[in-house]
Amino acid sequence: MKHHLSEDQIAYQARPFSHTGRLWGAAIAACLIVPYAIWKMPFWEFRDAVIFGIVLVPAALIGLLVVMVRRLLRPSKKYLEGMRLEIDRHGVWKEAGRKRSLLLGVRLVQSVDVYRDRLNVIQRVVIAGARCEVSVEGLADMEALVNDAQGTFPHAEVNVHRGER
């Protein structure tokens, strides 16, 4: 059975520029604090302010570069809408576009951990093997995933964890 991402998860992962609030907050703080510090510390000479600026400008450029690279590496909404997780007799597969990759083979599966909140809603499912695991959250129907995993991996131990929220 194929499982799709939920609309909320797609919107969350494809949100535009989520880091800009932090970037603008840091920039405003720097623009307010640096002149105030220079004004309040009169023992600073012009040479010290120039050296401080020489350090501050590359740091700001590196921060902006990190934000832009993270934005470029974020998957598109169309890609996320086409992403599916499939559990079949061979194991757990991730399918996106024309690419299909095996995440965990059926013989490696040892346990299925189901994490629920206080309202008994499934937050996360971890299908674990001896050395690796597949952690899944944000699917449209998490209950169907658990039922599918229990039916496909009858030898796996199922653990239910209830968390506080």
C-alpha positions as CSV (number, residue, x, y, z in Angstrom):
1,M,0.0,0.0,0.0
2,K,1.3,3.5,-0.8
3,H,1.1,6.3,1.8
4,H,1.1,10.0,0.8
5,L,2.3,13.0,2.8
6,S,-0.4,15.0,4.5
7,E,-1.2,18.5,3.2
8,D,0.1,20.0,6.4
9,Q,3.4,18.3,6.0
10,I,3.7,19.3,2.4
11,A,2.9,22.9,3.3
12,Y,5.4,22.8,6.2
13,Q,8.3,21.4,4.1
14,A,7.7,23.7,1.1
15,R,7.1,26.9,3.1
16,P,8.9,29.9,1.6
17,F,11.9,31.4,3.4
18,S,11.2,30.3,7.0
19,H,14.6,31.5,8.2
20,T,14.2,35.1,7.2
21,G,12.5,36.0,10.5
22,R,15.6,34.9,12.4
23,L,17.9,36.6,9.8
24,W,16.1,39.9,10.0
25,G,16.0,39.7,13.8
26,A,19.7,39.2,14.0
27,A,20.3,42.0,11.4
28,I,18.1,44.5,13.3
29,A,19.8,43.6,16.6
30,A,23.2,44.1,15.0
31,C,22.1,47.4,13.5
32,L,20.9,48.6,16.8
33,I,23.4,47.2,19.2
34,V,26.6,47.8,17.2
35,P,26.1,51.6,16.9
36,Y,24.9,51.9,20.5
37,A,28.0,50.0,21.7
38,I,30.3,52.2,19.6
39,W,28.5,55.3,20.9
40,K,28.7,54.2,24.6
41,M,32.3,53.1,24.5
42,P,34.2,56.2,23.7
43,F,37.6,54.6,24.2
44,W,37.1,52.8,20.9
45,E,39.0,54.5,18.1
46,F,38.0,54.6,14.5
47,R,40.5,51.8,13.8
48,D,38.6,49.5,16.2
49,A,35.3,50.2,14.5
50,V,36.7,49.5,11.1
51,I,38.2,46.2,12.3
52,F,34.8,45.3,13.9
53,G,33.1,46.1,10.6
54,I,35.6,44.0,8.7
55,V,34.6,41.0,10.9
56,L,30.9,41.8,10.9
57,V,30.4,42.0,7.1
58,P,31.8,38.6,6.2
59,A,29.9,37.0,9.1
60,A,26.6,38.6,7.7
61,L,27.5,37.4,4.2
62,I,28.1,33.8,5.4
63,G,24.8,33.9,7.3
64,L,23.0,35.1,4.1
65,L,24.8,32.4,2.0
66,V,23.7,29.7,4.4
67,V,20.1,30.8,4.3
68,M,20.1,30.9,0.5
69,V,21.7,27.5,0.1
70,R,19.2,25.9,2.5
71,R,16.4,27.5,0.5
72,L,17.8,26.1,-2.8
73,L,18.2,22.6,-1.4
74,R,14.6,22.5,-0.1
75,P,12.4,20.2,-2.2
76,S,9.7,21.7,-4.4
77,K,6.0,21.4,-3.6
78,K,5.4,19.3,-6.7
79,Y,8.1,16.9,-5.6
80,L,6.7,16.6,-2.1
81,E,3.2,16.0,-3.5
82,G,4.5,13.1,-5.6
83,M,6.4,11.5,-2.7
84,R,5.1,8.2,-1.4
85,L,6.1,5.7,1.2
86,E,5.3,2.1,0.3
87,I,5.4,-1.0,2.5
88,D,5.3,-4.3,0.5
89,R,6.6,-7.8,0.9
90,H,10.2,-6.7,0.1
91,G,10.4,-3.9,2.7
92,V,9.9,-0.2,3.1
93,W,10.3,1.9,-0.1
94,K,10.4,5.6,-0.8
95,E,9.1,6.7,-4.1
96,A,9.5,10.2,-5.5
97,G,9.1,11.0,-9.1
98,R,10.7,8.2,-11.2
99,K,13.1,7.2,-8.4
100,R,12.3,4.4,-6.0
101,S,14.7,3.4,-3.2
102,L,14.6,0.7,-0.7
103,L,14.9,2.2,2.8
104,L,14.7,-1.0,4.9
105,G,14.5,-4.7,3.7
106,V,11.9,-7.0,5.1
107,R,14.4,-9.3,6.7
108,L,16.1,-6.5,8.6
109,V,12.9,-5.3,10.3
110,Q,13.0,-6.1,14.0
111,S,10.5,-3.7,15.6
112,V,7.9,-1.1,14.9
113,D,7.7,1.7,17.4
114,V,4.5,3.8,17.4
115,Y,4.7,7.2,19.2
116,R,1.4,8.6,20.2
117,D,0.5,11.8,22.1
118,R,-1.9,12.1,25.0
119,L,-4.8,12.3,22.7
120,N,-3.9,8.9,21.2
121,V,-2.9,10.5,17.8
122,I,0.1,8.9,16.1
123,Q,2.9,11.4,15.8
124,R,5.7,9.2,14.5
125,V,6.3,5.6,13.5
126,V,9.8,4.1,13.6
127,I,10.5,0.9,11.7
128,A,13.8,-0.3,13.1
129,G,16.3,-2.9,12.1
130,A,19.5,-4.0,13.8
131,R,21.6,-1.2,12.4
132,C,19.3,1.3,10.7
133,E,15.8,2.6,11.1
134,V,13.1,4.4,9.1
135,S,11.4,7.2,11.0
136,V,8.1,8.4,9.4
137,E,5.9,11.3,10.4
138,G,3.5,13.6,8.6
139,L,1.6,11.1,6.5
140,A,-2.0,11.6,5.6
141,D,-3.1,8.4,7.3
142,M,-0.7,7.2,10.0
143,E,-3.1,4.5,11.3
144,A,-3.0,2.9,7.8
145,L,0.8,2.9,7.9
146,V,0.8,1.1,11.3
147,N,-1.8,-1.5,10.1
148,D,0.2,-2.0,6.9
149,A,3.5,-2.5,8.9
150,Q,1.8,-4.9,11.3
151,G,0.4,-6.9,8.4
152,T,3.6,-6.9,6.3
153,F,6.0,-7.5,9.2
154,P,4.2,-10.0,11.5
155,H,7.6,-11.1,13.0
156,A,8.4,-7.6,14.2
157,E,7.8,-6.5,17.7
158,V,5.3,-3.6,18.0
159,N,5.9,-1.1,20.8
160,V,3.5,1.7,21.5
161,H,4.9,4.8,23.3
162,R,2.6,7.4,24.8
163,G,4.1,10.8,25.2
164,E,3.2,14.0,27.0
165,R,2.1,17.0,25.0
